[in-house]
């Protein structure tokens, strides 16, 4: 049943303009039902966002595919993800890059995602509970950075951890303050170019570590 639903989802993503075969292949390899709460298992392969713990969401597959394609990930690259969440986006990226570093501010989400990565034998993912806005300076620079929470302005500390020639994909609050826009940043030396991609809806990028994590 899940296989048929997955095939239907992949066909829908193609119809929506996702043409990158490597990205579609990675999505095909990842069982989305492993990252969806039990109450929503029947909707695991619907092209919709779903709620998860700690007031967060697992993104719509089309948004995951679009962000992944925009990132232009290669098999030798080191990638940083800000906002592990359910772990679904990380699992997709892990099939495309050499090593993925992912940061989550909620310890419960981090622990759940770690268990899922183990079950799926995704051994090229490194996780930590930390303030995502600070990045992972000890492992910088990164070839690619993806942010799965909306920032009000360009995160300069993260941009500083992007390798020359690198790409960052993230949602930003729209210039008029209404809604969010997914953008792609490219680094060329000290010059950062910005490309608008599409409208999105993400939870806000919040500084610090969640209280539940800080108290354990």
C-alpha positions as CSV (number, residue, x, y, z in Angstrom):
1,X,0.0,0.0,0.0
2,X,2.7,2.5,1.0
3,X,4.7,1.6,-2.2
4,X,1.7,2.5,-4.4
5,X,1.1,5.7,-2.5
6,X,4.8,6.6,-2.8
7,X,4.7,6.1,-6.6
8,X,1.7,8.3,-6.8
9,X,3.5,11.0,-4.8
10,X,6.5,10.8,-7.0
11,X,4.3,11.2,-10.1
12,X,2.7,14.2,-8.5
13,X,6.0,15.8,-7.7
14,X,7.1,15.4,-11.4
15,X,3.8,17.0,-12.5
16,X,4.6,19.9,-10.1
17,X,7.9,20.5,-11.9
18,X,10.4,18.5,-9.8
19,X,12.7,17.1,-12.6
20,X,15.9,16.4,-10.7
21,X,16.2,12.6,-10.9
22,X,18.7,12.4,-8.0
23,X,16.3,14.2,-5.7
24,X,13.3,12.1,-6.8
25,X,15.5,9.0,-6.3
26,X,16.4,10.1,-2.8
27,X,12.7,10.7,-1.9
28,X,11.9,7.3,-3.3
29,X,14.5,5.7,-0.9
30,X,13.2,7.3,2.2
31,X,10.1,5.9,3.9
32,X,8.2,9.0,4.9
33,X,5.9,6.9,7.1
34,X,8.9,6.4,9.5
35,X,8.9,10.1,10.3
36,X,5.2,10.7,10.6
37,X,3.3,10.3,14.0
38,X,1.2,7.2,14.2
39,X,-2.0,9.2,14.1
40,X,-1.1,10.5,10.6
41,X,0.3,7.3,9.1
42,X,-2.6,7.1,6.6
43,X,-1.5,10.5,5.3
44,X,2.3,9.8,5.1
45,X,2.4,10.0,1.3
46,X,-0.1,12.8,0.9
47,X,1.6,16.0,-0.5
48,X,0.9,17.9,2.7
49,X,2.7,19.1,5.8
50,X,1.9,17.2,9.0
51,X,2.3,18.0,12.7
52,X,5.0,16.4,14.8
53,X,6.0,16.8,18.5
54,X,7.1,20.1,20.1
55,X,4.7,22.2,17.9
56,X,6.8,21.5,14.8
57,X,5.9,20.1,11.4
58,X,7.2,17.6,8.8
59,X,7.3,19.6,5.6
60,X,5.2,19.0,2.5
61,X,7.0,16.6,0.2
62,X,6.9,19.2,-2.6
63,X,8.7,21.7,-0.4
64,X,11.3,19.1,0.7
65,X,11.9,18.2,-3.0
66,X,12.1,21.9,-4.1
67,X,14.5,22.9,-1.3
68,X,16.7,19.8,-2.0
69,X,16.8,20.5,-5.7
70,X,17.6,24.2,-5.2
71,X,20.5,23.2,-2.9
72,X,22.2,21.4,-5.9
73,X,23.9,18.8,-3.6
74,X,26.7,16.6,-4.9
75,X,28.0,13.3,-3.5
76,X,31.3,14.7,-2.2
77,X,29.7,17.6,-0.3
78,X,29.5,18.5,3.4
79,X,26.0,19.9,4.2
80,X,24.7,21.7,7.3
81,X,21.0,21.5,8.1
82,X,19.4,23.9,10.6
83,X,16.3,22.3,12.1
84,X,16.3,18.5,12.1
85,X,12.6,18.3,13.1
86,X,11.3,14.8,12.2
87,X,14.5,14.0,10.4
88,X,12.8,13.5,7.0
89,X,14.6,16.2,5.2
90,X,17.9,15.1,6.7
91,X,17.3,11.5,5.5
92,X,16.6,12.7,2.0
93,X,19.8,14.8,2.0
94,X,21.9,11.9,3.4
95,X,21.3,10.0,0.2
96,X,22.8,12.8,-1.8
97,X,25.8,14.1,0.1
98,X,29.0,12.8,1.7
99,X,28.2,14.0,5.2
100,X,25.2,15.8,6.8
101,X,25.5,17.8,10.0
102,X,22.1,18.7,11.4
103,X,21.1,20.8,14.4
104,X,17.9,20.7,16.4
105,X,16.9,22.9,19.4
106,X,14.4,20.4,20.8
107,X,16.1,17.4,22.5
108,X,13.1,15.1,22.2
109,X,13.0,15.6,18.4
110,X,16.7,15.1,18.2
111,X,16.6,11.8,20.1
112,X,13.6,10.6,18.0
113,X,15.4,11.5,14.7
114,X,18.6,9.8,15.9
115,X,16.7,6.5,16.5
116,X,15.1,6.7,13.0
117,X,18.5,7.3,11.4
118,X,19.9,4.2,13.1
119,X,16.9,2.1,12.0
120,X,17.4,3.3,8.4
121,X,21.2,2.8,8.7
122,X,22.0,6.4,7.7
123,X,25.5,6.5,9.0
124,X,26.6,9.7,7.4
125,X,24.5,12.0,9.6
126,X,25.9,13.8,12.6
127,X,23.5,15.5,15.0
128,X,23.7,17.9,17.9
129,X,21.2,19.8,20.1
130,X,22.1,23.5,19.9
131,X,21.1,27.0,18.7
132,X,20.8,26.5,15.0
133,X,21.3,30.2,14.3
134,X,24.9,29.8,15.5
135,X,25.6,27.1,13.0
136,X,28.4,24.6,13.6
137,X,31.6,26.6,13.5
138,X,33.8,23.7,14.5
139,X,32.9,21.9,11.2
140,X,32.7,24.9,8.9
141,X,33.0,25.7,6.1
142,X,30.1,23.8,4.5
143,X,29.5,23.3,0.8
144,X,25.7,23.7,1.3
145,X,23.5,25.0,4.1
146,X,19.7,24.4,4.4
147,X,17.5,26.1,7.0
148,X,14.1,24.7,7.7
149,X,12.8,27.5,9.8
150,X,12.0,31.1,8.7
151,X,14.4,33.9,9.6
152,X,13.5,37.6,9.6
153,X,16.7,38.5,7.9
154,X,19.7,36.9,6.3
155,X,21.5,34.9,9.0
156,X,25.0,36.4,8.7
157,X,26.6,33.9,11.2
158,X,25.5,31.0,9.0
159,X,26.5,32.8,5.8
160,X,30.0,33.1,7.3
161,X,30.1,29.3,7.5
162,X,29.4,28.8,3.8
163,X,32.3,27.8,1.6
164,X,33.2,30.1,-1.3
165,X,31.0,28.9,-4.2
166,X,28.6,27.4,-1.7
167,X,24.8,27.6,-1.7
168,X,22.3,28.2,1.2
169,X,18.6,27.6,0.8
170,X,16.2,29.1,3.5
171,X,12.9,30.8,4.0
172,X,12.9,34.5,4.8
173,X,10.2,36.8,5.9
174,X,8.9,38.6,2.8
175,X,10.2,42.2,2.3
176,X,6.7,43.6,2.9
177,X,6.5,41.5,6.1
178,X,3.6,39.5,4.7
179,X,4.3,35.8,4.4
180,X,7.6,34.0,3.7
181,X,9.7,33.5,0.6
182,X,12.1,30.6,-0.1
183,X,15.4,32.1,-1.3
184,X,18.7,30.7,-2.5
185,X,21.9,32.4,-1.6
186,X,25.1,31.9,-3.5
187,X,28.5,32.9,-2.2
188,X,31.2,34.2,-4.6
189,X,34.0,35.5,-2.4
190,X,32.5,38.3,-0.3
191,X,29.6,38.7,-2.7
192,X,26.3,37.0,-1.6
193,X,23.7,36.9,-4.4
194,X,20.0,36.2,-3.6
195,X,17.4,34.5,-5.7
196,X,13.7,34.3,-4.9
197,X,12.2,30.9,-5.4
198,X,8.6,30.6,-4.1
199,X,6.3,31.3,-1.3
200,X,6.4,28.9,1.7
201,X,5.2,28.6,5.3
202,X,7.7,27.5,8.0
203,X,7.9,27.8,11.8
204,X,10.1,30.7,12.9
205,X,13.8,30.4,13.5
206,X,14.1,30.7,17.2
207,X,17.4,31.5,19.0
208,X,18.7,29.3,21.9
209,X,17.8,25.7,22.9
210,X,14.3,24.8,23.8
211,X,13.5,24.7,27.6
212,X,12.8,21.0,27.5
213,X,16.4,20.4,26.2
214,X,18.0,22.9,28.5
215,X,16.5,21.3,31.6
216,X,17.6,17.8,30.9
